[in-house]
């Protein structure tokens, strides 16, 4: 979810009423295409054996291995045939109601800019590589595509019920930083992980973070940090189960129960957690002590 301090109040000049803009694919420079290719090559070496089957299948189906920044029109044509989704360009972070409305109507909003060569490892505001390479392959999976549409509808309701903060945590710990159980072991699918070379390794291999079985209420009460590795990763047993829990839960009484409760701190464990890996928290302690 967006950092509200970076969201404009109205569509900027050149944007449509729904905040969409032309991608401007012809305006990308050779250097910008090279940045995409550099990031792609770095990640594709890491992801086999780490990324979920659904993510890797989507990567192939959408032909993201082709050189250069993808053209949204061509990408959307492939995606529409698979799951009815399309990718639309927006001028940066958009208001929550706009974000949710696009998602509820199977439109995935993406920035059209790409980071500079000196920003390969971290960028505060999501760029086209994070949005397209990170998110869009999962939209080729029918079950996950249904989950994101349901999330968009739920987001519009959460705005009415004053529970946006709680629902944003669900997005963070699934769509951005989720893990899934597969026969071969834990795999990554969250866009914030698959688009990051460092976190692709940290999320699965580092002993520091907790890896916890997914529980909807637990996730929606858990705080997160946007500027560092996660210290809790939540693991869904399958995307079918994630979708089932989302569509079968009546969120109104859930919000009524949890909104007044204090949030659970980053890296905390509870007695009810299904802990798949009890992290050492060495990374978090090192950061607190000025190391790392």
Secondary structure, 3 states (H helix, E strand, C coil): CCCHHHCCCCCCCCCCCCCEECCCHHHCCHHHHHHHHHHHHHHHHHHCCCECHHHHHHHHHCCCCCCCCCCHHHHHHHHHHHHCCEEEEECCCCCHHHHHHHHHCCEEEEECCCCCHHHCCCCCCCCHHHHHHHHHHHHCCHHHHHHHHHHHHHHHHHHHHCCHHHHHHHHHHHHHCCEEEECCEEEECCHHHHCCHHHHHHHHHCCCCEEEECCHHHHHCECCCCCCCCCEEEEECCHHHHHHHHHHCCHHHHHHHHCCCCCECCCCCCCCCCEEECCCCHHHHHHHCCCC
